[in-house]
Amino acid sequence: MKHLILLHGWATDSRIWEYQRDLAPGLSTCWTPDLPVWEAGWLWHRLQGLAPDQTVLVGWSLGAMLALEVCARGYAPAVLVLMAGCASFCRRPDYQLGWPAAVVRGMRQQLRTKPEQVVQEFQRQLLSPGEAAAQERLAALLPPRQDPLWLAAGLDYLQHTDLRSRLPQVAAGTIVVIHGSQDRIAAPAQGYFLAEQLSASQLVLLADAGHVPMVSRWQEVNELLAGFLG
């Protein structure tokens, strides 16, 4: 493979991939963008110069949803890795796996007056109860401050985006769903749902891992990714 793309999620930036940057030094491209907007169209246009059949596309959390959208549009990477992702972050009348939409709306409202508190509460849930040893490592990778408007736009995306109907359109040579068994942001059932709905996908469930396995269990994640990079 020549290209590795790593997409971060909400309330983080490219620093969250610190332990994956040097995964394959022989790559032509290792792109870890700081996403300026939560729009698949922005990502789609910037991927057009990279040959899909030489690309490993990795999306984490909200970034996994963006990766799904791009692949549903016809970008077919050799490997699509969905880490701690979901098809719908919020619950729907016919889908009870996500967060209540009212909770996400409440977070968005609080961003107007207490943005730091909203982000800190979210970040406290990134690790599982058994991953306390990774707390200092994770803290060093989290941005000190972020634009509340950008955060609000991300919450809007999470509240309104439902990709379930688009999953049959997702194209990739290999699809791997990586999920922590103790994920408190996206429940493991979300990972099971993706693996069941995406054709020829495989689920890798990391025992006792939380929402950020690329930090808390970076050796295992890197071993998986290195296998795909060849």
N, C-alpha and C positions, 0 to 999 in steps of 0.2 A: 504494500500500500504506500501511496505517496502523501496522502493528506489526512490529517486528524483535525476534526472540528469539535470544540468543546463549548457547549452553551450553558451558561449559568442560569440560576433561577431568581426568584423574587428576593429583594432585600440583600442581595450579594452582588459581586462583580467577578471579573476574571480571576481575581486572586484566589477564589475558591478552588481553582485547578492547580494550585502551586505544586502538588505532588505528582502531577501528570505532565507537566510541561516538557520534561526531559525524557519522556517515556521511550521515544524512538528518535535518536539524534539524526538518523539518516533520512528523515522525512523531508519532502520538498516544502510542506506547509504544516505548521501546527498553529492553528488559529483559535484564539480564545478571546473573542470580542467582548467588550463591554457594551452590552445591548442598549442602544439609545432609545429604542421604542419596542413595545411588545407587539410586533406585527410580523406575521409570516412573510408578507410581501417584501419587507426590508431584507430579511434573511435570504429569501428566494433569489433576489437580484444579485446578491453578493456571493452566492454559491455557483452562479452560472459559469464562472471561469475555471471551476474545479471539476475534473472528470469524475462523474459519479462512481464509475466502476473502480476508481482508485482512492475512494474516500471512505473513511470511517467517521460517521456522524454520531456524536454523543450528546444527548440532551439530559439535563438534570432538572427535576421538578418542573417549574414553569417552562424551562428550556426544553424539556422533553415534549411538552405540548406543542411548542413551536416546531420542533423537529418533526413531530407527527404531521403537522399541517403542511410543512414543506414537502414531505414525502407523499402526502395525499395529493399534492399538486403535480406530482410526476417526477420529482427529483428522486432518483433511485440509487442511493449509495450502496456500495458493496456490503457495508455493515451499518446497521442502525442500532444504537444502544440507547435504551430508555431507562434512565436511572431515577428511581423514586418518582416516577411519572404517573399520569393518570389520563383518562379520556375526558373526564369531567371533574373538576376540583370540587364543585358544589353539588349538592343533592338536587335531583329533579323528581317530579312526580312518579316517574317510572325508574328511578335510579337512586338508591339510598346509601351509596358508598362514600359520598363526599362530605364536605363540611356543610352545615346549614348556611344558606345564602345570607340569612340575617346576621350571622357572625362576621362574615366578610364585609357586609355593609356597615356593621358597627366599627370594624377596624378602619374602614375608609373614612368614616365620620370622625373618628378619634385622631386621624392623621392631621386634621386641621389645627388641633390644639396640642396634641401630645405625640408627635411623630416618633420621637426617640423611645417612648414607652411602648408604642405599638411594635416597633422593630425589635426591641429588646425582648418582649414577650414571645415573639415569633422565634427569635434566635435561641431562646431558652428551651425550645422544643425540638431543636435540630438533632440533638444527641439522644440516644436511648438512656434509660436509667443506669444501664451497665457500662456506659461509655464515658464516665467521668474523667478517666485518664486522658481523654482526647480534648478536654475542655480548653486547656491552654493553647493547644495546637490550633483548634478551630478559631479561638478568639483572635489569634494573630492574622487570620485570613479574612476577617470580616471588615467591611468598610466602616470608617468612623462616622461618616454622615452621608445621607443621600437625599436627593430632591424629593420632597413630599408629593409633588405633582407626578413625578415618575413612579413613585410607589403607588399612588392612587390609581394610575393607569394600569399598573400591574394587577391590582386588586379587581379592577373592572374586567380585565381579561379573565381572571380566575372565576369571577362570578358568572360571566355571561357565556363563556366558551364551552361548548359541548361537542366533542369530536367523535362521539360514538358512531354516528352515521357515516363518518368519513374513513373509519378504520379499514373497511374492505378495499379502499382505494390506495392504501399505503403500500408503496413498492420499495423493496430493498432486497439485496441478495441474501442477507442473513439478518434476522431481527432477534435481539437479545434484551430481555427485560430483567433488570437488576433491582432488587427491592430488599430492604431491611425488614426482618421479621418483627421488629419493635419500632417501626416508623410511626411517629406520633403526628406527622403532618399529612402524609398520604398513607392511609392504612394499607397493610399488605394485601387486602382484598382488591385494592385498586390494581396492584401488579398482577394478581391472578386474572382479573378481568381482561387486562391488556393481552396477556399471554394467550388467553382463550380465544380472543377475538381476532388477533393478528395472525394471518396465515403463516404456518411453518416457523413460528417463533418459539424461543425457549426461555424459560424462567429460571433465573438464578436467585434463590432466596438466601440471604446472608443472615445466619442465626444471630439473634441478639443485636443486630445493627439497627441504627436509627435512620434519619433522613439524609445524612451526609456521608455515605460510606466511602466516597473518594477521599475523605479526610480521616475519618475514624478507622476505616479498614483499607487504607490506601494500598497496602501491599497486595491484598487479594484482588482489589479492583485493577491495579496495574498489571497483575499477572493475566487477568482476563483480557484486558485491552491489548497487551503485548502479543497475545496469541492471535488476535485478529489482525494486528499490524504486520505480523509475519517476521 
